[in-house]
Amino acid sequence: GKDLKGSTIYTTLFPCNECAKAIIQAGIRHVVYLSDKYAETDATIASKRMFDMAGVTYHEYNLHGKTLELNL
């Protein structure tokens, strides 16, 4: 597999706690998400704690005035 250490992951929703574990273990250092609509859930709160402890940064992507295009 590819080495993901130090990379950035872009995701539609803020990662759950299980995804956060995989992200941390992969060495990904930055998470950019589109929505944090489950911010008050235990899983998301746990994810943020894990990211903070592991030094993984995260922020919401601001689409204001931008277009998101997916080419599949």
C-alpha positions in Angstrom: 0.0 0.0 0.0 0.8 3.7 -0.2 2.4 5.6 2.7 -0.1 8.2 3.9 2.0 9.7 6.7 1.6 13.5 6.8 -1.2 13.5 4.2 -4.6 15.3 4.2 -7.9 13.5 3.9 -11.0 15.2 2.5 -14.4 13.8 3.6 -18.1 14.7 3.4 -18.8 14.1 7.1 -16.6 14.5 10.2 -15.1 11.1 10.8 -16.7 8.8 13.4 -14.5 7.4 16.2 -13.7 4.1 14.3 -12.7 6.1 11.2 -10.6 8.4 13.4 -8.7 5.4 14.7 -7.9 4.3 11.2 -6.9 7.8 10.1 -4.5 8.2 13.1 -3.0 4.7 12.5 -2.5 5.6 8.9 -0.4 8.6 9.8 -2.8 11.1 8.2 -2.2 14.5 9.8 -5.0 16.7 8.5 -8.8 16.2 8.1 -10.9 18.5 6.0 -14.6 17.8 6.2 -17.7 19.3 4.5 -20.2 18.8 7.4 -20.2 18.2 11.1 -23.9 17.5 11.5 -23.3 14.9 14.1 -21.1 17.2 16.2 -23.0 16.5 19.4 -22.8 12.7 19.2 -20.5 10.7 21.5 -18.7 9.2 18.4 -17.8 12.6 17.0 -16.8 14.0 20.4 -14.5 11.0 20.8 -13.1 11.5 17.4 -12.1 15.1 18.1 -10.5 14.0 21.4 -8.5 11.4 19.6 -7.4 13.8 16.9 -6.4 16.4 19.5 -4.4 13.8 21.4 -2.7 12.5 18.3 -1.9 16.0 16.9 -4.2 15.6 13.9 -5.7 18.9 12.7 -9.2 19.2 11.4 -11.3 22.0 9.9 -14.5 22.4 8.0 -14.2 23.2 4.3 -16.0 26.5 3.4 -18.0 26.2 0.2 -19.2 29.8 0.3 -18.8 31.2 -3.2 -17.2 27.9 -4.5 -18.4 25.0 -6.6 -17.7 21.4 -5.7 -17.3 19.2 -8.7 -16.8 15.4 -8.6 -15.5 13.6 -11.7 -16.1 9.9 -11.4 
